[in-house]
Amino acid sequence: MKSVLYFFFLVTSLFAQQGEWQIVQTPVNANLKFIHAIDSSNIWAAGDSGYILYTSDLGKNWSIQRMNENFNINDIFFLNDSLGWAVENGNDGINVINNLLRTTDGGKVWQSNRFRPDNVIIYSICFKDSNYGIIGGEGIFSFTSNGGIDWNEINRDSALFSNFPVRKLRYVNDTIAFAVGGYYDFGGVIWHSYDSGRNWITDSAYADPFFDFLLLNDSTIITIASDIERSFPSAVFKTTNLGASWLFNEIPYYGVSRGISKRTIAEIWATYQREFIYSSDGGHNWFTKSTPDGIEVFDITFLDSIQGFAVAENGKFLKYIPSTLNVENNNLIDENGFTLLQNFPNPFNSSTNIQIVLLINNFIKLYITNSIGEKLLTLFDGNLSKGLHNFKFQGDFLASGVYFYVLEVANPNQFQLNHRAIGKMILLK
């Protein structure tokens, strides 16, 4: 019985590890509220004072593509690395003004067009192709079929809360779109459209508003209701049939979630003011993780299980650093370093995957040892380019037991292997 309990504890510990977040200061001090990433070479951050920033090297260097100090960016969206849109909102002392921004060169040049009528607030914009798009907000819900030259009012059903403000809308495929929104202290609403956004149906309503949603897979969507006054706990809403029905459960946390993204099909992260909340089981159970230095985070996105980014107050940009196992040199995780990830599956039968991330081209050695440190097999020995690399290990020739995979990495521009990380794995036959 003791060995079974030990095994359960060991496996639980291996799977419970969470990554860390690293702060990068951008060239601005304004609050960055929104982030959009096409890939690791094309990331935009936007927010207050009309700032739109761009990085092509994971936040190491930034260019300021646009600034309009009397306006705030309310959303930013790209179809590809060239074609994108944003919406900014401000006032001239008399009227509330919205400008629709469009770029065809990745944001080097943004064209601005004032949206009419005034005195509405556009919170979200998205397109399914270069012509067909949707905008939504407070007092406005419209679509275009000619790239934004003309906008037509969208039909909503007659549900009691159907005309609440739209906070975020996105297409999930060519014909289906979802939107979430609501008023503080008054109620939140979820909508969907089955005809590319021309007509909308109210799915569900709740006591608190929604600000973002996540497409977990082809049929599953998750969104979080938030109470700004922190009087009531947040609630997680989930559909597994594209909005035909929704289930929700309250979670024991109080705050506002403005951004949500998936790291894997099971692991979900959301911003929660000065914390993150995350789930490792598809949204059933949730846990909190403090943000670095207690900063307030607003939006979050993951490109894959390795590359995650968030934006925060005072021009802060955050990078996700995956869990590293038994790193023997604490200086390894930096902008010139490497990361050794937990193998998967683990425990494994016969074969498993070992992944490493290099932030620069480097000379490495990756090998397998037994529990007393005897080298059994070398998986790689030589130069490796920067990026994510996967190595498949076949353990057919080994007996069941605990083994280790060892990564040795040279200093930049050297061939002397002087940094090491070690991961533990369990072979069960």
C-alpha positions as CSV (number, residue, x, y, z in Angstrom):
1,M,0.0,0.0,0.0
2,K,2.9,2.4,0.8
3,S,4.4,1.9,-2.6
4,V,1.0,2.7,-4.3
5,L,0.7,5.9,-2.3
6,Y,4.2,6.9,-3.1
7,F,3.6,6.3,-6.8
8,F,0.4,8.4,-6.7
9,F,2.2,11.2,-5.0
10,L,5.1,11.1,-7.4
11,V,2.9,11.1,-10.5
12,T,0.7,13.9,-9.0
13,S,3.7,16.0,-8.4
14,L,5.0,15.6,-11.9
15,F,1.7,16.7,-13.4
16,A,1.0,19.5,-11.0
17,Q,3.9,21.7,-12.1
18,Q,3.0,25.1,-13.5
19,G,5.1,27.5,-15.5
20,E,6.1,31.0,-14.5
21,W,5.6,34.4,-16.0
22,Q,8.4,36.8,-16.8
23,I,7.9,40.6,-17.1
24,V,9.3,42.5,-20.1
25,Q,9.0,46.3,-20.1
26,T,7.8,47.8,-23.4
27,P,8.8,51.3,-24.5
28,V,5.5,52.8,-23.1
29,N,4.0,53.2,-19.6
30,A,0.3,53.1,-20.7
31,N,-1.9,50.2,-19.7
32,L,-1.8,47.5,-22.4
33,K,-5.3,46.0,-22.5
34,F,-5.2,43.7,-25.6
35,I,-2.9,41.3,-27.3
36,H,-3.0,39.5,-30.6
37,A,-0.4,37.0,-31.9
38,I,-0.4,35.4,-35.3
39,D,2.9,33.5,-34.4
40,S,6.0,34.1,-32.4
41,S,7.3,36.6,-35.0
42,N,4.1,38.7,-35.1
43,I,2.7,39.9,-31.8
44,W,0.7,43.1,-31.3
45,A,-0.1,44.8,-27.9
46,A,-2.6,47.7,-27.6
47,G,-4.3,49.8,-25.0
48,D,-4.6,53.2,-23.4
49,S,-3.5,56.4,-25.1
50,G,-4.1,54.7,-28.5
51,Y,-0.9,52.7,-28.4
52,I,-0.4,49.8,-30.8
53,L,3.0,48.1,-30.3
54,Y,4.6,45.3,-32.4
55,T,7.3,42.8,-31.7
56,S,8.9,40.2,-33.9
57,D,11.3,38.7,-31.4
58,L,9.1,37.7,-28.4
59,G,9.2,41.1,-26.8
60,K,12.9,41.8,-26.8
61,N,12.4,44.8,-29.2
62,W,9.3,46.8,-29.8
63,S,8.1,49.3,-32.4
64,I,5.4,51.8,-31.7
65,Q,3.1,51.6,-34.7
66,R,0.5,54.1,-33.5
67,M,-0.3,56.5,-30.6
68,N,-3.3,58.7,-30.1
69,E,-3.2,60.0,-26.5
70,N,-6.9,61.1,-26.5
71,F,-8.2,57.7,-27.4
72,N,-8.0,54.1,-26.1
73,I,-7.7,51.0,-28.1
74,N,-10.7,48.7,-27.3
75,D,-9.8,45.7,-29.5
76,I,-7.2,44.6,-32.1
77,F,-7.6,41.7,-34.6
78,F,-5.5,40.3,-37.4
79,L,-6.5,37.8,-40.1
80,N,-2.9,37.2,-41.0
81,D,0.5,38.9,-40.6
82,S,-0.5,41.7,-43.0
83,L,-4.3,42.4,-42.7
84,G,-5.6,43.7,-39.4
85,W,-8.1,46.0,-37.7
86,A,-8.4,47.8,-34.4
87,V,-11.0,50.1,-32.9
88,E,-10.2,53.2,-30.8
89,N,-12.6,55.2,-28.6
90,G,-12.4,58.7,-27.2
91,N,-14.3,62.0,-27.2
92,D,-14.0,65.6,-28.4
93,G,-15.6,67.2,-25.3
94,I,-19.0,66.9,-26.9
95,N,-19.4,63.5,-28.6
96,V,-18.1,60.0,-28.0
97,I,-16.0,59.1,-31.1
98,N,-15.0,55.8,-32.5
99,N,-12.3,55.3,-35.1
100,L,-12.0,52.1,-37.1
101,L,-8.4,51.3,-37.9
102,R,-7.2,49.1,-40.7
103,T,-3.7,48.0,-41.9
104,T,-2.6,45.9,-44.9
105,D,1.1,45.8,-44.1
106,G,1.2,44.4,-40.6
107,G,0.6,47.7,-38.8
108,K,3.4,49.8,-40.4
109,V,0.6,52.1,-41.6
110,W,-2.8,52.3,-40.0
111,Q,-5.7,53.9,-41.9
112,S,-8.3,55.6,-39.6
113,N,-12.0,56.2,-40.4
114,R,-14.4,57.8,-38.1
115,F,-17.4,55.6,-37.5
116,R,-20.9,57.1,-37.5
117,P,-23.1,57.6,-35.6
118,D,-21.2,59.1,-32.7
119,N,-22.1,58.5,-29.0
120,V,-21.8,54.8,-29.1
121,I,-18.9,52.7,-27.8
122,I,-17.4,50.0,-30.0
123,Y,-15.7,47.4,-27.8
124,S,-14.9,44.6,-30.3
125,I,-14.1,44.0,-34.0
126,C,-13.4,40.9,-36.0
127,F,-13.4,39.7,-39.6
128,K,-13.8,36.2,-41.1
129,D,-12.2,37.4,-44.4
130,S,-11.1,40.6,-46.0
131,N,-14.7,41.7,-46.7
132,Y,-17.0,40.2,-44.0
133,G,-16.7,41.6,-40.5
134,I,-18.6,42.5,-37.3
135,I,-18.4,45.2,-34.7
136,G,-20.1,45.3,-31.4
137,G,-20.3,47.5,-28.3
138,E,-22.7,49.7,-26.4
139,G,-25.5,50.9,-28.6
140,I,-23.9,49.3,-31.7
141,F,-24.0,45.8,-33.3
142,S,-23.3,45.9,-37.1
143,F,-21.8,43.8,-39.9
144,T,-20.0,44.7,-43.2
145,S,-19.8,42.7,-46.4
146,N,-17.4,45.1,-48.2
147,G,-14.4,45.4,-45.9
148,G,-15.9,48.1,-43.7
149,I,-17.0,50.6,-46.3
150,D,-20.6,50.2,-45.2
151,W,-22.0,48.8,-41.9
152,N,-25.5,47.4,-41.4
153,E,-27.3,46.9,-38.2
154,I,-27.5,43.3,-37.0
155,N,-30.7,41.6,-36.1
156,R,-31.0,40.3,-32.5
157,D,-33.7,38.2,-31.0
158,S,-36.3,39.6,-28.6
159,A,-34.8,38.1,-25.4
160,L,-34.9,40.5,-22.4
161,F,-31.2,41.1,-22.4
162,S,-30.4,40.8,-26.1
163,N,-29.5,44.5,-26.4
164,F,-26.9,44.6,-23.7
165,P,-23.4,45.8,-24.7
166,V,-21.2,43.4,-26.7
167,R,-17.7,43.2,-25.1
168,K,-16.0,40.5,-27.3
169,L,-17.0,38.8,-30.5
170,R,-15.1,36.3,-32.7
171,Y,-15.8,33.9,-35.5
172,V,-15.3,30.2,-34.6
173,N,-15.6,29.1,-38.2
174,D,-16.9,30.5,-41.5
175,T,-20.6,30.4,-40.5
176,I,-20.7,30.4,-36.7
177,A,-19.7,33.4,-34.5
178,F,-20.1,34.0,-30.7
179,A,-20.3,37.2,-28.6
180,V,-20.3,37.9,-24.9
181,G,-21.0,41.1,-23.0
182,G,-23.2,42.8,-20.5
183,Y,-23.3,45.6,-17.9
184,Y,-21.5,45.8,-14.6
185,D,-23.9,45.0,-11.7
186,F,-26.8,44.4,-14.1
187,G,-26.2,41.3,-16.1
188,G,-24.2,39.4,-18.7
189,V,-25.2,37.8,-22.0
190,I,-23.9,35.2,-24.4
191,W,-25.0,35.3,-28.0
192,H,-24.3,33.1,-31.1
193,S,-24.9,33.4,-34.9
194,Y,-25.2,30.5,-37.3
195,D,-25.3,32.7,-40.5
196,S,-21.9,34.4,-40.4
197,G,-23.1,37.1,-38.1
198,R,-26.2,38.5,-39.8
199,N,-28.6,37.3,-37.1
200,W,-27.9,36.6,-33.5
201,I,-29.6,34.5,-30.8
202,T,-29.3,35.0,-27.1
203,D,-27.9,31.8,-25.5
204,S,-27.7,32.6,-21.8
205,A,-27.8,35.4,-19.3
206,Y,-26.3,35.8,-15.9
207,A,-26.0,38.4,-13.1
208,D,-22.6,39.6,-14.1
209,P,-21.0,40.5,-17.4
210,F,-18.6,38.5,-19.6
211,F,-15.5,40.0,-21.3
212,D,-13.9,37.2,-23.3
213,F,-14.4,33.6,-24.4
214,L,-12.3,30.7,-25.5
215,L,-12.9,28.1,-28.2
216,L,-11.5,25.0,-26.6
217,N,-12.2,22.7,-29.5
218,D,-14.6,22.6,-32.4
219,S,-17.6,22.4,-30.2
220,T,-16.6,23.6,-26.8
221,I,-16.6,27.2,-25.6
222,I,-15.8,28.6,-22.2
223,T,-16.4,32.1,-20.7
224,I,-16.2,33.6,-17.3
225,A,-18.7,36.0,-15.6
226,S,-17.1,38.6,-13.4
227,D,-18.2,41.0,-10.7
228,I,-16.2,44.2,-10.6
229,E,-17.2,44.9,-7.0
230,R,-16.0,41.4,-5.9
231,S,-19.3,40.9,-4.0
232,F,-20.1,37.6,-5.7
233,P,-17.9,34.8,-6.9
234,S,-17.1,34.4,-10.6
235,A,-18.9,31.8,-12.6
236,V,-17.5,29.6,-15.5
237,F,-19.9,28.9,-18.3
238,K,-19.2,26.0,-20.7
239,T,-21.0,24.6,-23.8
240,T,-19.9,21.4,-25.5
241,N,-22.4,21.7,-28.4
242,L,-21.7,25.2,-29.8
243,G,-24.2,27.0,-27.7
244,A,-27.2,24.7,-27.9
245,S,-27.0,24.4,-24.1
246,W,-24.8,25.8,-21.4
247,L,-23.7,24.6,-18.0
248,F,-22.1,26.9,-15.3
249,N,-20.5,26.6,-11.9
250,E,-19.3,29.2,-9.5
251,I,-15.7,29.2,-8.5
252,P,-14.4,30.4,-5.2
253,Y,-12.7,33.6,-6.5
254,Y,-13.8,37.2,-6.6
255,G,-12.6,39.5,-9.3
256,V,-12.8,40.4,-13.0
257,S,-11.5,38.2,-15.8
258,R,-10.9,40.1,-19.1
259,G,-8.9,37.5,-21.1
260,I,-8.8,33.8,-21.5
261,S,-6.8,31.4,-23.6
262,K,-5.8,27.7,-23.7
263,R,-2.3,26.4,-23.3
264,T,-3.4,22.8,-24.1
265,I,-6.7,21.1,-24.7
266,A,-6.9,20.6,-21.0
267,E,-5.1,23.6,-19.5
268,I,-6.8,27.0,-19.6
269,W,-5.5,30.3,-18.3
270,A,-7.4,33.5,-17.6
271,T,-6.4,36.9,-16.4
272,Y,-7.9,37.9,-13.0
273,Q,-6.7,41.4,-12.2
274,R,-3.6,40.8,-10.1
275,E,-3.7,37.1,-10.4
276,F,-4.1,34.4,-13.0
277,I,-6.6,31.7,-12.7
278,Y,-6.0,28.4,-14.4
279,S,-7.6,25.0,-14.9
280,S,-5.8,21.7,-15.7
281,D,-8.9,19.7,-16.4
282,G,-10.7,21.5,-19.2
283,G,-12.4,24.1,-16.9
284,H,-13.8,22.0,-14.1
285,N,-11.5,23.0,-11.3
286,W,-9.7,26.3,-11.0
287,F,-6.7,27.6,-9.1
288,T,-5.0,31.0,-8.7
289,K,-1.4,32.1,-9.4
290,S,-0.2,35.5,-8.4
291,T,1.2,37.7,-11.2
292,P,4.8,38.7,-10.9
293,D,5.2,41.7,-8.7
294,G,1.4,41.7,-8.2
295,I,0.8,43.7,-11.4
296,E,-2.6,43.9,-13.0
297,V,-3.0,41.8,-16.1
298,F,-5.6,42.4,-18.7
299,D,-5.3,40.0,-21.7
300,I,-3.6,36.7,-22.4
301,T,-2.9,34.4,-25.4
302,F,-1.1,31.1,-26.0
303,L,0.2,30.1,-29.4
304,D,0.9,26.6,-28.2
305,S,1.9,24.8,-25.0
306,I,5.2,26.6,-24.9
307,Q,4.6,30.1,-26.0
308,G,2.2,32.2,-24.0
309,F,2.0,36.0,-23.6
310,A,0.0,38.5,-21.5
311,V,-0.3,42.3,-21.3
312,A,-0.6,44.4,-18.2
313,E,-0.6,47.7,-16.5
314,N,2.1,50.4,-17.1
315,G,3.3,49.0,-20.4
316,K,4.2,45.5,-19.1
317,F,4.4,42.5,-21.4
318,L,4.6,39.0,-19.8
319,K,6.1,35.8,-21.3
320,Y,5.2,32.4,-20.2
321,I,8.2,30.2,-19.1
322,P,7.3,26.5,-19.0
323,S,8.1,24.4,-16.0
324,T,11.7,23.3,-15.8
325,L,12.8,20.2,-13.9
326,N,15.7,20.2,-11.5
327,V,17.6,23.0,-13.2
328,E,21.1,23.0,-11.7
329,N,21.8,26.6,-12.7
330,N,19.1,29.1,-11.9
331,N,20.4,31.5,-14.5
332,L,19.3,29.2,-17.3
333,I,15.9,30.6,-17.8
334,D,16.6,34.0,-19.4
335,E,16.3,35.6,-22.8
336,N,19.5,33.8,-23.9
337,G,18.7,30.4,-22.2
338,F,16.9,27.2,-22.6
339,T,14.0,25.3,-21.1
340,L,13.7,21.5,-20.5
341,L,10.1,20.4,-20.4
342,Q,8.5,17.5,-18.6
343,N,8.3,14.5,-20.9
344,F,5.0,13.3,-22.1
345,P,3.3,10.9,-21.6
346,N,4.7,10.3,-18.1
347,P,4.6,7.6,-16.8
348,F,5.0,5.9,-20.2
349,N,5.0,2.5,-21.8
350,S,7.7,2.0,-24.4
351,S,7.9,5.6,-25.9
352,T,7.7,9.2,-24.7
353,N,8.5,12.7,-26.0
354,I,11.1,15.0,-24.6
355,Q,11.0,18.6,-25.6
356,I,13.5,21.4,-25.2
357,V,13.2,25.1,-26.1
358,L,16.3,27.1,-27.2
359,L,16.1,30.8,-27.4
360,I,19.3,31.0,-29.4
361,N,21.2,28.6,-31.7
362,N,23.4,26.4,-29.4
363,F,25.5,23.3,-28.9
364,I,23.7,20.7,-26.8
365,K,23.8,17.2,-25.6
366,L,20.7,15.2,-24.6
367,Y,21.0,11.7,-23.1
368,I,19.3,9.1,-20.9
369,T,20.6,7.8,-17.6
370,N,19.5,5.2,-15.0
371,S,18.8,6.0,-11.4
372,I,22.5,5.8,-10.4
373,G,23.6,8.1,-13.2
374,E,24.9,5.6,-15.8
375,K,24.5,6.8,-19.3
376,L,22.3,4.5,-21.3
377,L,21.6,6.3,-24.6
378,T,22.5,9.6,-26.3
379,L,19.5,11.2,-28.1
380,F,21.4,14.2,-29.6
381,D,24.9,15.6,-29.6
382,G,25.6,18.7,-31.7
383,N,24.5,22.1,-32.9
384,L,20.8,22.8,-32.7
385,S,18.8,25.9,-34.0
386,K,16.7,28.0,-31.7
387,G,13.1,27.0,-31.1
388,L,11.1,24.1,-29.9
389,H,12.5,20.6,-30.5
390,N,10.9,17.2,-29.8
391,F,12.9,14.0,-29.3
392,K,11.2,10.7,-29.1
393,F,12.7,8.1,-26.7
394,Q,12.0,4.4,-27.2
395,G,12.4,2.5,-23.9
396,D,11.7,-1.0,-25.3
397,F,15.1,-2.3,-24.2
398,L,14.7,-1.1,-20.6
399,A,13.0,-2.6,-17.6
400,S,10.2,-0.7,-15.7
401,G,11.6,1.9,-13.3
402,V,12.7,5.5,-12.8
403,Y,15.1,7.1,-15.4
404,F,16.4,10.5,-16.1
405,Y,16.9,12.6,-19.2
406,V,19.8,15.1,-19.1
407,L,20.2,18.2,-21.2
408,E,23.6,19.9,-21.3
409,V,24.0,23.3,-23.0
410,A,27.0,25.4,-23.9
411,N,27.4,29.1,-23.2
412,P,26.7,31.2,-26.2
413,N,29.5,31.1,-28.8
414,Q,31.2,28.3,-26.9
415,F,31.3,24.5,-27.2
416,Q,31.9,23.9,-23.5
417,L,28.9,22.2,-22.0
418,N,28.5,24.0,-18.6
419,H,24.8,24.2,-18.0
420,R,22.6,21.2,-17.2
421,A,19.0,20.4,-16.6
422,I,17.7,17.0,-15.5
423,G,14.2,15.6,-15.8
424,K,12.7,12.5,-14.2
425,M,10.5,10.0,-16.0
426,I,8.8,6.7,-15.1
427,L,8.7,3.7,-17.5
428,L,5.9,1.2,-16.7
429,K,5.5,-2.0,-18.7
